[in-house]
Amino acid sequence: MNGVLDVDVTHIDDPEFAFFDAIGQNLGVLVRGALSASRCQLWAQSVTNARESWTPNFGGVQFTLGRAWYTHLEEDLEDLYFERAAASDSLVERTLPGMQESMRDFGARLLRFAVRPRPLWCGPGVHIFPTGGLVAKSGGEVHFDTEGLENEHMGERRPAFTIVAMLQTPAAGGGELRVWDRLFDGDLFPKPDASLAMAELRYDVGSIAVIDSYRMHQIAPFAGERDRISITMHVVLEADGWHAWF
């Protein structure tokens, strides 16, 4: 297994670029220039201006704009997630017009197949990790992104990917996505093993990182007086094609 494949956005449109080979041979794929710096700055400011509409998670350790499934699952709020999915998407669309469609379009470019909204689930949303918060100080949980996958998905090992676009990087560095050479084996919150290969996807503004959702990963600690703001979209291959959610 190699480290991180770091490519320019124009590379993914090359007919010879084979995404599934790339993600199968590397711990992650980092696509630079996927979003313009001006769009990222505008969207990041719009997210910040919408602070009153953020959803707090785990007592305010982190926040989202739009509702994320894993936070609701871990806080025993699953019913609320589905009850407010339409309202979540309306909020995201009002705040970041066209963002959800743009993320699905990017996924389609990468996968060479249409990416549709997952029925009844929330669409792509935004994570805000506050400066000076727990994640900034200690890093995020080491985990896999399997919470939104059903038993059938995992039993058949359906292809699933996590796609993260960086809107605002920490002011003083850090906040990278650490990925390990370990795939999901039933343990949702594993401990890093020093014997495992590890790499970091080092975002800049406008970069989009793609990892296998079954791969162990973690947000690195970060410093400085600026929140880490990113868009997240999960995708899974269903019988009728790729479906996306947050």
C-alpha positions as CSV (number, residue, x, y, z in Angstrom):
1,M,0.0,0.0,0.0
2,N,1.3,3.4,-1.0
3,G,0.9,6.7,0.8
4,V,-1.3,9.6,-0.5
5,L,-1.8,10.2,-4.3
6,D,-1.6,14.0,-4.7
7,V,-3.1,15.2,-8.0
8,D,-4.4,18.4,-9.6
9,V,-8.1,18.5,-10.3
10,T,-7.5,18.4,-14.1
11,H,-5.9,15.0,-13.6
12,I,-9.2,13.3,-12.6
13,D,-10.8,14.1,-16.0
14,D,-8.0,12.4,-17.8
15,P,-9.4,9.3,-19.5
16,E,-6.4,7.3,-18.3
17,F,-7.0,8.2,-14.6
18,A,-8.4,5.2,-12.9
19,F,-9.8,6.3,-9.6
20,F,-10.6,2.8,-8.3
21,D,-7.0,1.7,-8.9
22,A,-5.7,4.8,-7.2
23,I,-7.8,4.4,-4.1
24,G,-7.1,0.7,-4.0
25,Q,-3.3,1.3,-4.1
26,N,-3.0,4.4,-1.9
27,L,-4.2,5.3,1.6
28,G,-6.0,8.3,0.2
29,V,-6.3,10.6,-2.8
30,L,-5.9,14.4,-2.5
31,V,-7.3,16.4,-5.4
32,R,-5.9,20.0,-5.3
33,G,-7.8,22.9,-6.9
34,A,-11.1,21.2,-6.8
35,L,-12.7,24.3,-5.5
36,S,-11.6,27.9,-6.2
37,A,-10.1,29.9,-3.4
38,S,-12.7,32.6,-3.8
39,R,-15.6,30.2,-3.6
40,C,-14.1,28.6,-0.5
41,Q,-13.6,32.0,1.2
42,L,-17.2,32.9,0.4
43,W,-18.6,29.7,1.6
44,A,-16.5,29.7,4.8
45,Q,-17.7,33.2,5.6
46,S,-21.3,32.2,4.9
47,V,-20.9,29.3,7.3
48,T,-19.4,31.6,10.0
49,N,-22.2,34.1,9.5
50,A,-24.8,31.3,10.0
51,R,-23.4,30.4,13.5
52,E,-26.8,30.6,15.1
53,S,-27.9,27.8,12.8
54,W,-25.1,25.4,13.6
55,T,-26.0,22.1,15.2
56,P,-23.9,21.5,18.3
57,N,-22.4,18.0,18.7
58,F,-21.2,16.3,21.9
59,G,-21.8,19.3,24.1
60,G,-20.3,21.8,21.7
61,V,-17.1,20.0,21.1
62,Q,-17.8,20.4,17.4
63,F,-20.6,21.7,15.2
64,T,-22.2,21.1,11.8
65,L,-24.2,23.1,9.3
66,G,-26.7,20.5,8.3
67,R,-27.2,17.3,10.2
68,A,-24.5,14.6,10.2
69,W,-25.7,11.0,10.7
70,Y,-22.8,9.8,12.9
71,T,-23.2,12.6,15.5
72,H,-27.0,11.8,15.8
73,L,-26.3,8.1,16.0
74,E,-23.8,8.5,18.8
75,E,-26.0,11.0,20.7
76,D,-29.1,8.7,20.3
77,L,-30.9,11.2,18.0
78,E,-31.5,9.0,15.0
79,D,-35.2,9.9,14.7
80,L,-34.4,13.6,14.8
81,Y,-32.0,13.2,12.0
82,F,-34.6,11.8,9.6
83,E,-37.4,14.0,10.9
84,R,-35.4,17.1,10.1
85,A,-33.5,15.9,6.9
86,A,-35.5,18.2,4.6
87,A,-35.0,21.2,6.9
88,S,-31.3,20.4,7.1
89,D,-31.0,20.4,3.3
90,S,-33.0,23.7,3.0
91,L,-30.7,25.3,5.5
92,V,-27.6,24.2,3.7
93,E,-28.9,25.3,0.4
94,R,-29.9,28.8,1.7
95,T,-26.5,29.2,3.3
96,L,-24.3,27.6,0.5
97,P,-26.4,27.7,-2.7
98,G,-25.4,24.9,-5.0
99,M,-22.9,23.3,-2.7
100,Q,-24.6,20.0,-2.4
101,E,-25.1,19.7,-6.1
102,S,-21.4,20.7,-6.7
103,M,-20.2,17.9,-4.3
104,R,-22.4,15.3,-6.0
105,D,-21.1,16.5,-9.4
106,F,-17.5,16.2,-8.2
107,G,-18.3,12.7,-7.0
108,A,-19.7,11.8,-10.4
109,R,-16.5,13.1,-12.1
110,L,-14.4,10.9,-9.9
111,L,-16.6,7.8,-10.0
112,R,-17.6,8.2,-13.7
113,F,-21.2,7.6,-12.7
114,A,-24.0,9.8,-11.4
115,V,-24.2,10.4,-7.7
116,R,-27.7,10.9,-6.4
117,P,-29.1,12.0,-3.0
118,R,-29.6,9.1,-0.6
119,P,-33.4,8.9,-0.1
120,L,-34.6,10.3,3.2
121,W,-31.1,11.2,4.4
122,C,-29.4,14.6,4.7
123,G,-27.3,15.8,1.9
124,P,-23.7,16.9,2.1
125,G,-23.0,19.3,5.0
126,V,-20.3,21.2,6.8
127,H,-18.2,20.3,9.8
128,I,-16.8,23.1,12.0
129,F,-14.1,22.2,14.5
130,P,-13.5,25.3,16.7
131,T,-10.2,26.8,17.4
132,G,-9.1,26.0,20.9
133,G,-11.6,23.1,21.2
134,L,-11.0,19.5,22.1
135,V,-10.3,18.3,18.5
136,A,-7.9,21.3,18.0
137,K,-6.0,20.3,21.2
138,S,-6.1,16.5,21.0
139,G,-7.1,15.6,17.5
140,G,-10.3,13.7,16.6
141,E,-11.3,10.2,17.4
142,V,-9.5,7.5,15.5
143,H,-12.4,5.8,13.7
144,F,-13.9,4.4,10.5
145,D,-16.8,6.0,8.5
146,T,-19.0,3.0,8.6
147,E,-21.8,4.4,10.8
148,G,-24.0,5.2,7.8
149,L,-23.5,1.8,6.2
150,E,-26.1,-0.9,6.7
151,N,-25.3,-4.5,7.6
152,E,-25.9,-5.5,3.9
153,H,-23.4,-2.9,2.8
154,M,-20.7,-4.1,5.2
155,G,-21.5,-7.8,4.6
156,E,-21.0,-7.4,0.9
157,R,-18.2,-4.9,1.4
158,R,-20.0,-2.4,-0.9
159,P,-17.7,0.3,-2.2
160,A,-18.1,3.4,0.0
161,F,-16.0,6.6,0.1
162,T,-15.7,9.7,2.3
163,I,-15.2,12.9,0.3
164,V,-14.0,16.0,2.2
165,A,-13.6,19.5,0.8
166,M,-11.5,22.0,2.8
167,L,-13.0,25.5,3.0
168,Q,-10.9,27.0,5.8
169,T,-7.6,25.7,7.1
170,P,-6.4,26.3,10.7
171,A,-4.3,29.5,11.0
172,A,-1.2,27.9,12.5
173,G,-1.1,24.5,10.8
174,G,-2.3,21.1,11.6
175,G,-5.8,19.6,11.0
176,E,-4.6,17.1,8.4
177,L,-6.4,13.9,7.8
178,R,-4.3,11.0,9.1
179,V,-5.0,7.6,7.5
180,W,-3.7,4.2,8.4
181,D,-3.2,1.0,6.5
182,R,-6.0,-0.7,8.3
183,L,-9.6,-1.4,7.1
184,F,-12.7,-1.9,9.2
185,D,-12.7,-5.2,11.0
186,G,-15.6,-4.7,13.5
187,D,-13.9,-2.3,15.9
188,L,-15.5,1.2,15.5
189,F,-12.9,3.0,17.6
190,P,-9.6,1.3,17.3
191,K,-6.2,2.3,18.8
192,P,-3.5,3.3,16.4
193,D,-0.8,0.6,16.0
194,A,2.7,1.9,15.6
195,S,3.4,-1.0,13.2
196,L,0.8,0.2,10.7
197,A,1.8,2.5,7.8
198,M,0.3,6.0,8.2
199,A,0.1,9.0,5.9
200,E,-1.4,12.5,6.1
201,L,-3.6,14.2,3.6
202,R,-2.3,17.8,3.9
203,Y,-5.2,20.0,2.7
204,D,-4.9,23.4,1.4
205,V,-8.0,25.6,0.7
206,G,-10.0,24.1,-2.2
207,S,-8.5,20.6,-1.9
208,I,-10.8,17.6,-1.7
209,A,-9.6,14.5,0.1
210,V,-11.1,11.1,-0.8
211,I,-10.6,8.0,1.4
212,D,-12.2,4.5,1.6
213,S,-14.9,4.8,4.2
214,Y,-13.7,1.5,5.7
215,R,-10.2,3.0,6.3
216,M,-9.0,4.0,9.8
217,H,-8.5,7.7,10.0
218,Q,-8.3,10.8,12.4
219,I,-8.2,14.6,12.2
220,A,-4.8,15.8,13.5
221,P,-4.6,18.5,16.2
222,F,-4.4,22.1,15.0
223,A,-3.4,25.5,16.2
224,G,-4.2,29.1,15.6
225,E,-7.1,31.5,15.9
226,R,-9.2,30.1,13.0
227,D,-11.8,27.3,13.0
228,R,-11.3,24.3,10.7
229,I,-14.2,24.3,8.3
230,S,-14.8,21.5,5.8
231,I,-17.6,19.9,3.7
232,T,-18.2,16.2,4.0
233,M,-20.1,13.8,1.7
234,H,-20.3,10.1,2.1
235,V,-21.2,7.9,-0.9
236,V,-22.0,4.2,-1.2
237,L,-22.7,2.0,-4.2
238,E,-26.3,0.7,-4.2
239,A,-28.0,-1.6,-6.8
240,D,-29.2,1.5,-8.7
241,G,-26.0,3.5,-8.5
242,W,-24.1,5.8,-6.1
243,H,-26.0,7.5,-3.2
244,A,-24.7,10.4,-1.2
245,W,-25.4,11.6,2.4
246,F,-23.9,13.5,5.4
